[in-house]
Amino acid sequence: MVLFSASLWGLSGTAAQVLFTSYHVHPGWLVTSRLLIAGLGLLALETLRGHSNHILEVWGNKSDRLLIVVFGVLGMLGVQLTYLLAISYGNAATATLLQYLGPIVIIIFTSVRLRKMPTRPQLMAAALAILGTFLLVTGGTVTNVSISASGISWGLASAVALAFYTLFPAPLLKKYGAGVTTGWGMLVGGLLSSLLFRPWTQLSLFYSVRMDLLMAFVVGCGTFLAFYLYLDSLRVISPTQAGLASCAEPLSASTVALLWLHVRVGVWGMLGGICIVGAVITLSLTPNIKIGHNET
């Protein structure tokens, strides 16, 4: 389930790139659609499971209401929008790899907060991630930046948003579970996004069967189904195992971008991607380090 969901996330990033480049879909419009539809779908699924009272319980507590709103706006909307903007200004493969720097941001934050030096594996992972980012962005030489500044900025912003998304909702996840927390987070983020980007003004975009199919895949398979499979997998495997298996996402994004869109990152860029994935694997295999996918 994790491997399949991670592959769907990677494929949906490439599909989003086609929507941006071929059909001029605005990232804000796409993120609004996927958050609203997937959020409603997850909450409906929780209702079918008999958790309807649990779904409404989150709004009965003042502090929890505030947490879910902050999570929805800064966490869910933040990670989705920055990731899609990174794709629109760059490409799906690079955006996915840059977002995978999120665990390094988590290490830095927790080390500062706890006033404790990172462990040797954490330092090794950080070094791999920094080296990988340098190779990915520059192509192996400082005089040749192979990605636009906007693509790099939004990619790094998505890594920070991913770290926030991972750390912030811990109390909500413990109290209400992943389905309810993620569903409400998506719905809150989608409602705010709809006010910002007014998706109803772009309904005329739907004039192509290919575009409609790509949209259906991004929203249905790349968001709702992928999140459901990933969350459901946590019933039978640990978050650490799930995080390790979710490294299939950058692999699938890079492979599809190469074969379908003919995106070329070069030998140094490929080596950089391997370093970043290696950093995530190093952290996933480290005791007491739990890294799960929280995107795209």
Secondary structure, DSSP 4 states (H G I P E B T S, - for coil): -HHHHHHHHHHHHHHHHHHHHHH---HHHHHHHHHHHHHHHHHHHHHHTT-HHHHHHGGGSHHHHHHHHHIIIIIIIHHHHHHHHHHHHS-HHHHHHHHTTHHHHHHHHHHHHHT-PPPHHHHHHHHHHHHHHHHHHHTT-TT---S-HHHHHHHHHHHHHHHHHHHTTHHHHHHH-HHHHHHHHHHHHHHHHHHHH-GGGGGGG---HHHHHHHHIIIIIIIIIHHHHHHHHTTTS-HHHHHHHTTHHHHHHHHHHHHHS----HHHHHHHHHHHHHHHHHHHTSTT--------
